[in-house]
């Protein structure tokens, strides 16, 4: 019955198939043949803006991450001179013209024919190569492209490697295609070698040897390298290509060696291309998580690594594969580079045998084969409404932003009398967070007060390592430090006493992780009563229902957390573990950068609120 339902729900024939097409010409984008007989683009040609227009107008559909990356890139173009960088049409078009004039397909029906890039490919290359400083050096030193298989990754890798060797105006360029295994490293390099052999003009200027491509005119070399190679140390890398790194096991060491090898160059480039994979907690997950942190920081207005570009073509939700109109999100070359009919046939087989689904969505749509999924969208968790407590006049002043009027409306409400506490105690590297939530009569809103702590000795390290503005939050009074290299929990107890004594909010119940330090619990009991301290078991049985309710309340903007940027960041970092019955719980990942402690503290308080809801409503 399940198979039948799924099969009938599949939309295999797209009603509006969004894609980029090299044969479609818009305005001045049409190239011309110059006096030398080479294809040339107009000087004002900008494929990024052209691609962005297609995205904005719905002519093509992209993932949320790709949308966000191009939104940022377009902002850089519009803010010409962003920091020390500006966009150069000529530099961007140069790599595109190199690809379409000198690079040839090596396989299939197109073998021997010159490459004609699709718009998404041109926009990608222009983004990587088009931003330069006043000295002409490239801004971007690393680019990550995650895209469904059979979308032409190897072609782009080969183009970028050969451009670095032949046309990047670099003396003695060293180009490497690397992988943990030699056979994998050779895939891109062999494609580049065949491309040279198919191109009369490239072949004339290069020697294609057994294990390297040599260009004598600039002392350049292009080699495949594996992690077991004897020649990894002491490299002076201009371009390194890392393909299919989702297959790498223990890949961090190889990545670090190659990343260290670029430091002597003025404008080096690390190219990382891959599909999703099944190897967890290795280099793929590390880079993907880095991308998520980057995108979250963009949303939150925090500092980002602007020398790295992330283009992650993927489905935004696992279930989107059932509608063919969504497939292009992970497969920008679908219908041209990648065959639509072949993917339709696979989708039919998966619908008839759901055991194939995991591998299918992983390889074709870049859904990582893991139970970890994003909890909330930024739109769901974001709430810019604020509040303040006027103890002198015994009122709560609520500030509600009216989007239609674009102004803040002030509402005065009764002062809160009772609150519910929650706490998430840290290790030495995590944040510690204390939470008090409360409600007032005649208002459905749940108000959130929080405080965060970090060890003083680790503050600078966390600012540099996480690229998160802890120093700014410290100045804003949202974060406190404690002496030494770990948080002393007495400071947490003192904050809850502050809330009670300075704001006159009594805390009859307090939820805490059952694994919390015993002396902390005893100290809290001595001040707030033994019966009020309630352990919250950290598992799906306890957390699933309240967490779903919390998510729904956040989405309805029922929870006013005073636009606290730390809690907003924690919420945006939160991922979940889902079981077969759709029960959920938050996951603390292994990354020290991805902190969810504020959300965990809020959830503990929320669990206790649900336990005592009727009683609480009666006393407020």
C-alpha positions in Angstrom: 0.0 0.0 0.0 2.9 2.4 0.8 4.5 1.7 -2.5 1.3 2.4 -4.4 0.8 5.7 -2.6 4.3 6.8 -3.3 4.2 5.8 -6.9 1.0 7.6 -7.6 2.4 10.7 -5.8 5.5 10.9 -8.0 5.6 13.7 -10.5 8.0 12.5 -13.1 7.0 14.8 -16.0 8.0 18.3 -15.0 5.3 20.9 -15.7 7.8 23.8 -15.7 11.3 22.4 -16.0 13.7 25.2 -14.8 17.2 25.0 -16.2 19.9 27.0 -17.8 20.4 26.5 -21.5 23.6 27.5 -23.5 21.5 28.0 -26.6 19.3 30.7 -25.1 20.7 34.2 -25.6 19.7 37.2 -23.5 20.5 40.7 -24.6 24.2 41.3 -24.9 25.3 37.9 -23.8 25.8 36.5 -27.3 29.5 35.9 -27.9 31.1 36.8 -31.2 34.1 35.6 -33.2 37.0 38.1 -33.0 39.7 38.8 -35.6 41.8 36.0 -34.3 39.0 33.5 -35.0 38.3 33.0 -31.3 35.0 33.2 -29.4 34.8 36.4 -27.3 32.2 37.8 -25.0 31.2 41.5 -24.8 33.2 43.5 -22.3 30.1 44.2 -20.2 29.0 40.5 -20.1 28.3 39.3 -16.6 27.0 35.7 -16.4 26.5 36.0 -12.6 23.9 38.7 -13.0 22.3 36.8 -15.9 22.1 33.6 -13.8 20.7 35.6 -10.8 18.0 37.1 -13.0 17.0 33.6 -14.0 16.9 32.6 -10.4 14.9 35.6 -9.4 12.4 35.3 -12.2 11.8 31.6 -11.7 13.4 30.5 -15.0 15.7 28.3 -13.0 15.3 26.7 -9.6 18.2 26.4 -7.1 18.7 25.2 -3.5 18.5 27.6 -0.6 22.2 27.4 -0.1 23.0 28.2 -3.8 20.4 31.1 -3.6 22.1 32.5 -0.5 25.6 32.3 -2.0 24.6 34.1 -5.2 22.6 36.7 -3.2 25.9 37.4 -1.4 27.9 37.5 -4.6 25.5 39.9 -6.3 25.8 42.1 -3.3 29.5 42.2 -3.7 29.1 43.2 -7.4 26.6 45.9 -6.6 28.9 47.2 -3.8 31.8 47.6 -6.2 34.9 47.8 -4.2 33.5 45.6 -1.4 36.3 45.7 1.2 39.5 45.7 -1.0 37.9 43.5 -3.8 36.0 44.4 -7.0 34.5 42.5 -9.8 36.4 42.4 -13.1 34.4 41.4 -16.2 37.5 40.8 -18.2 39.1 38.4 -15.6 35.8 36.5 -15.3 35.3 36.2 -19.0 38.9 35.2 -19.6 38.4 31.8 -18.0 35.1 31.3 -19.8 36.7 32.1 -23.1 39.6 29.8 -22.4 37.2 26.9 -21.7 35.1 27.5 -24.9 38.1 28.2 -27.2 40.7 25.7 -26.2 39.0 22.9 -24.2 37.3 20.0 -26.0 35.1 17.2 -24.8 36.9 13.9 -24.6 34.1 11.3 -24.5 30.7 10.5 -26.1 29.0 12.2 -29.0 30.7 15.5 -28.2 34.2 14.0 -28.2 36.6 16.4 -30.0 34.0 19.3 -30.1 34.8 22.5 -28.2 33.2 23.0 -24.8 30.1 25.2 -24.6 29.4 26.1 -21.0 25.9 26.3 -19.6 25.0 29.5 -17.8 25.3 28.0 -14.3 28.8 26.9 -15.2 29.8 30.3 -16.5 28.3 32.0 -13.4 30.3 29.5 -11.2 33.6 30.2 -13.0 33.0 34.0 -13.0 32.3 33.9 -9.3 35.6 32.1 -8.6 37.9 34.1 -11.0 36.1 37.5 -11.3 36.8 39.1 -8.0 40.3 40.7 -7.7 42.2 43.3 -5.7 44.0 46.4 -7.0 47.1 44.3 -7.8 45.0 41.9 -9.8 45.2 39.0 -7.4 42.1 36.8 -7.0 39.9 37.2 -3.9 38.8 33.6 -3.7 41.3 30.9 -2.7 38.9 28.0 -2.1 35.7 26.9 -3.9 33.4 24.1 -2.8 31.0 22.7 -5.4 28.6 19.9 -4.3 26.4 18.8 -7.2 24.5 15.6 -8.2 26.5 13.0 -10.2 26.7 13.3 -14.0 26.5 17.1 -14.0 29.9 17.7 -15.5 32.1 18.1 -12.4 35.1 16.5 -14.0 34.9 18.9 -17.0 34.9 21.9 -14.7 37.7 20.5 -12.7 39.8 19.9 -15.8 39.0 23.4 -17.2 40.1 25.0 -13.9 43.2 22.9 -13.6 44.3 23.6 -17.2 43.5 27.3 -16.9 45.7 27.4 -13.9 48.5 25.7 -15.9 48.2 27.5 -19.3 46.4 30.8 -18.9 46.6 32.1 -15.3 49.8 34.1 -15.8 51.5 32.2 -13.1 55.2 31.4 -13.1 56.0 27.7 -12.6 52.4 26.7 -11.9 52.0 23.4 -10.0 48.6 21.8 -10.5 47.6 18.7 -8.6 44.6 16.4 -8.7 44.6 14.7 -5.3 42.7 11.9 -3.6 43.4 9.4 -0.9 43.7 6.7 -3.6 45.8 7.1 -6.8 43.0 5.7 -9.1 40.7 8.4 -7.8 43.3 11.1 -8.2 43.8 10.1 -11.8 40.2 10.5 -12.9 40.3 14.3 -13.2 43.9 14.3 -14.4 43.2 11.8 -17.2 40.2 13.9 -18.2 42.5 17.0 -18.4 45.1 14.9 -20.4 42.5 13.8 -22.9 41.2 17.4 -23.2 44.7 18.6 -24.0 45.2 15.8 -26.6 41.9 16.7 -28.3 42.8 20.4 -28.5 45.4 21.3 -31.2 46.3 24.6 -29.6 46.8 23.2 -26.1 48.6 20.1 -27.4 51.0 22.3 -29.3 52.1 24.0 -26.0 52.2 20.9 -23.7 53.7 17.5 -23.4 51.3 14.8 -22.1 53.5 12.3 -20.3 52.6 9.0 -18.5 52.0 10.7 -15.1 52.1 14.5 -15.8 51.2 17.3 -18.2 54.2 19.5 -18.7 54.2 23.1 -20.1 57.8 24.2 -20.9 56.9 27.8 -21.8 56.1 28.6 -18.1 57.7 25.6 -16.3 54.3 24.3 -15.4 53.2 20.8 -14.4 49.9 19.0 -13.8 50.1 15.8 -11.8 47.8 13.3 -10.0 48.7 12.7 -6.3 47.5 10.3 -3.7 47.9 10.4 0.1 50.4 7.5 -0.1 52.7 9.5 -2.5 56.2 10.1 -1.4 56.1 13.7 -2.8 53.4 15.4 -0.7 55.7 17.5 1.5 57.3 20.6 0.2 54.8 21.3 -2.6 54.4 24.8 -4.0 50.8 24.5 -5.1 49.1 26.9 -7.5 45.9 24.9 -8.0 44.8 21.8 -6.2 41.7 19.8 -7.3 40.0 17.6 -4.8 37.3 15.5 -6.5 34.8 13.2 -4.8 36.1 13.8 -1.4 32.9 12.3 0.0 34.8 9.0 -0.5 37.8 10.0 1.5 38.5 8.1 4.8 40.8 9.9 7.2 40.8 12.7 4.7 41.7 15.6 7.0 45.5 14.9 6.9 45.6 15.0 3.1 43.5 18.1 3.0 45.7 19.9 5.5 48.9 19.0 3.6 47.5 20.4 0.4 46.1 23.5 2.0 49.5 24.1 3.6 51.1 23.8 0.1 49.3 26.9 -1.2 50.8 29.4 1.3 53.7 30.6 -0.9 51.5 31.6 -3.9 49.9 35.1 -4.4 46.6 33.7 -5.8 46.3 30.0 -5.1 43.1 28.0 -5.5 41.7 25.0 -3.8 38.9 23.4 -5.9 36.7 20.9 -4.0 34.0 19.1 -6.0 31.9 16.2 -4.9 28.5 14.6 -4.5 27.2 13.6 -1.2 28.3 10.3 0.3 27.9 7.7 3.0 31.1 8.1 5.0 30.2 10.1 8.1 32.2 12.2 10.5 35.1 12.7 8.0 36.2 15.5 5.7 32.9 15.7 3.8 30.9 16.3 7.0 33.5 18.8 8.2 33.4 20.9 5.0 29.6 20.6 4.8 29.3 21.8 8.4 31.7 24.6 7.7 29.4 25.7 4.8 26.3 25.6 7.1 28.1 27.8 9.6 29.1 30.2 6.8 25.5 30.5 5.6 24.2 30.9 9.2 26.7 33.7 9.8 25.5 35.4 6.6 22.0 35.4 7.8 23.0 36.6 11.3 25.2 39.4 10.0 28.3 37.8 11.5 31.8 37.8 10.0 32.3 35.1 7.3 35.2 33.6 5.5 34.9 35.6 2.3 37.9 33.9 0.6 35.7 30.7 0.3 32.7 30.1 -2.0 30.2 27.3 -1.3 27.9 26.2 -4.1 25.8 23.3 -2.7 23.3 22.1 -5.2 20.9 19.9 -3.2 17.3 19.3 -2.4 16.1 21.4 0.5 14.0 18.5 1.9 14.4 14.8 1.3 10.8 14.4 0.2 11.3 16.9 -2.7 12.6 14.1 -4.9 9.0 13.0 -5.6 8.4 16.0 -7.8 10.6 16.2 -10.9 10.4 20.0 -10.9 12.7 20.0 -7.8 15.3 17.8 -9.3 17.2 20.6 -10.9 18.0 22.0 -7.4 20.7 19.3 -7.1 21.2 18.8 -10.8 21.7 22.1 -12.6 22.8 20.3 -15.8 19.6 18.1 -15.9 18.1 17.9 -19.3 21.4 18.9 -21.1 24.5 17.4 -19.4 22.5 14.9 -17.4 19.8 12.8 -19.0 16.3 13.5 -17.6 14.9 10.1 -18.8 17.5 8.1 -17.0 16.7 9.9 -13.7 13.0 9.4 -14.3 13.5 5.6 -14.7 15.5 5.5 -11.5 12.8 7.4 -9.6 10.2 4.8 -10.8 12.3 1.9 -9.5 12.8 3.7 -6.1 9.1 4.3 -5.8 8.5 0.5 -6.3 11.3 -0.4 -3.8 11.8 2.1 -1.0 14.9 0.3 0.2 16.7 2.0 -2.7 15.6 5.5 -1.5 18.5 6.3 0.8 21.2 5.7 -1.9 19.1 7.3 -4.5 18.6 10.6 -2.7 22.2 10.6 -1.6 23.8 10.2 -5.0 21.3 12.0 -7.2 20.2 14.8 -4.9 22.9 15.2 -2.3 20.9 14.3 0.8 23.5 12.9 3.2 22.7 9.4 4.3 22.2 10.1 7.9 19.3 10.6 10.3 20.5 14.2 10.9 18.3 16.8 9.4 17.8 20.6 9.9 15.3 21.4 12.5 13.9 24.8 11.6 14.3 27.2 8.7 15.7 30.7 9.5 12.3 32.1 8.7 10.7 29.8 11.3 13.1 30.6 14.1 13.6 34.3 13.4 11.7 36.8 15.5 12.8 40.4 15.8 10.1 41.4 18.3 11.5 42.5 21.6 10.4 43.3 25.2 11.6 45.1 28.3 10.7 44.9 32.0 9.8 48.1 33.8 9.9 47.0 37.4 9.3 50.5 38.8 6.0 50.8 37.0 5.3 47.1 37.2 4.7 46.7 33.4 6.0 44.6 30.6 6.6 46.7 27.4 6.4 44.7 24.2 7.8 46.0 21.0 6.2 44.4 17.9 7.5 45.2 14.5 4.6 45.8 12.0 6.0 44.6 8.6 3.1 46.2 6.6 3.7 49.6 8.2 7.4 49.1 8.7 7.2 50.5 12.2 7.4 49.3 15.8 4.2 49.1 17.8 4.3 49.4 21.6 2.1 47.3 23.8 2.0 47.6 27.6 1.2 44.4 29.5 1.1 43.3 33.2 4.4 42.6 34.9 5.4 38.9 35.2 5.2 37.3 38.6 6.4 33.7 38.0 8.9 32.2 35.6 10.3 28.7 34.8 14.0 28.1 34.7 16.2 25.9 32.4 19.9 25.3 32.3 22.4 23.7 30.1 25.8 23.3 31.7 28.9 23.1 29.6 32.1 21.3 29.2 35.2 23.4 28.9 34.6 24.3 25.3 30.8 24.6 25.1 28.7 27.5 26.1 26.8 27.4 29.4 23.3 28.8 29.3 20.7 29.8 31.8 17.1 30.4 30.8 14.0 31.9 32.4 10.7 31.8 30.5 7.5 33.4 31.6 4.0 34.5 30.6 1.7 37.2 31.6 -2.2 37.3 31.9 -4.1 38.1 28.7 -1.1 37.2 26.4 -0.2 33.9 24.7 3.4 35.0 24.2 6.1 33.0 26.0 8.9 35.4 26.9 12.6 34.3 27.2 15.4 35.7 29.3 18.9 34.2 28.9 22.5 34.5 30.0 25.5 32.7 28.6 29.0 32.0 30.0 32.4 31.2 28.5 35.7 30.6 30.4 37.8 33.8 30.3 40.9 31.9 29.2 39.2 30.5 26.1 37.4 33.6 24.9 40.0 34.8 22.4 40.5 31.3 21.1 36.7 30.9 20.6 36.5 34.2 18.8 39.3 33.3 16.4 38.4 29.7 15.9 34.6 30.0 15.6 34.6 33.3 13.9 31.7 34.2 16.2 31.4 37.7 17.8 31.6 36.6 21.5 33.5 39.8 22.3 30.6 41.9 20.9 28.0 39.8 22.9 30.2 40.3 26.0 30.0 44.1 25.6 26.2 43.9 25.0 25.8 42.1 28.3 24.4 38.9 26.7 27.5 36.9 27.6 29.6 36.7 30.7 33.0 35.2 31.3 34.2 33.2 34.3 37.8 33.1 35.6 40.1 30.3 34.3 39.5 27.7 31.6 36.1 26.3 32.7 32.8 27.7 33.8 32.2 27.8 37.5 28.6 27.0 38.1 28.2 29.3 41.1 28.0 32.1 38.6 25.0 30.4 37.0 23.3 30.1 40.3 24.0 33.8 41.0 22.3 34.8 37.7 19.1 33.0 38.6 19.1 34.8 41.9 19.6 38.1 40.1 16.5 37.4 38.0 14.5 36.6 41.2 15.8 39.5 43.3 16.3 42.3 40.7 13.3 41.6 38.5 11.1 40.2 41.2 10.3 37.0 39.2 9.9 34.0 41.4 11.0 30.6 39.8 8.9 27.7 41.3 10.2 25.1 38.8 13.5 24.6 37.0 14.4 22.0 34.3 17.9 20.7 34.1 19.8 17.9 32.3 19.8 14.9 34.6 23.6 14.6 34.0 24.2 18.1 35.5 26.8 18.5 38.2 25.4 17.3 41.5 26.8 20.3 43.5 25.1 22.7 41.0 21.7 21.0 41.6 22.2 21.1 45.4 23.1 24.7 45.3 20.0 25.6 43.2 17.8 23.5 45.6 19.1 25.4 48.6 17.9 28.7 47.0 14.8 27.7 45.0 13.5 24.6 46.9 14.1 20.9 46.6 10.9 20.1 44.8 11.3 22.7 42.1 14.4 21.3 40.6 13.3 18.8 37.9 15.6 16.6 35.9 14.8 16.4 32.2 15.9 13.1 30.6 17.7 13.8 27.4 16.0 11.4 25.0 13.3 11.2 22.4 10.7 9.9 24.9 11.0 13.1 27.0 12.0 15.7 24.4 10.1 14.8 21.1 6.7 16.2 22.0 7.9 19.4 23.7 10.4 20.0 21.0 7.8 19.8 18.3 5.6 22.2 20.2 8.5 24.6 20.7 9.2 24.5 17.0 5.6 25.2 16.2 5.5 28.1 18.7 8.7 29.6 17.2 7.2 29.4 13.8 4.0 31.2 15.0 6.2 33.9 16.6 4.7 33.0 19.9 8.1 32.9 21.6 9.6 36.3 22.1 13.3 35.8 22.9 14.2 39.6 22.7 15.9 39.0 19.4 18.8 37.5 21.3 21.5 36.9 18.7 23.1 34.1 20.7 19.9 32.1 21.0 19.1 32.8 17.3 22.5 31.4 16.4 22.0 28.3 18.6 18.6 27.7 17.1 20.0 28.0 13.6 22.7 25.5 14.5 20.3 22.9 15.8 19.9 19.6 14.0 17.8 16.6 15.0 17.9 12.9 15.2 14.7 11.3 13.9 13.6 7.7 14.5 11.3 5.6 12.4 8.2 6.9 14.4 9.2 10.5 13.6 10.2 11.1 17.2 13.0 13.7 17.5 15.6 15.1 19.7 18.3 17.7 19.3 21.9 16.6 18.5 25.0 18.0 19.8 27.5 17.5 17.0 31.2 16.8 17.4 32.1 20.2 16.1 33.0 22.7 18.8 31.9 25.6 16.4 28.3 24.5 16.1 26.8 25.3 19.5 23.2 24.6 20.5 23.4 25.2 24.2 21.0 28.1 24.3 18.4 26.0 22.5 19.0 23.1 24.9 18.5 25.3 27.9 15.3 26.8 26.4 14.0 23.3 25.7 14.6 22.1 29.3 12.5 25.1 30.5 9.9 24.4 27.9 9.6 20.7 28.9 8.9 21.8 32.5 6.4 24.4 31.3 4.4 21.7 29.5 4.5 19.5 32.6 3.0 22.3 34.8 1.1 24.3 32.2 -2.3 24.4 33.9 -0.8 25.0 37.3 1.4 27.8 35.9 -1.4 29.5 34.1 -3.4 29.5 37.3 -0.7 31.3 39.4 0.3 34.0 36.9 
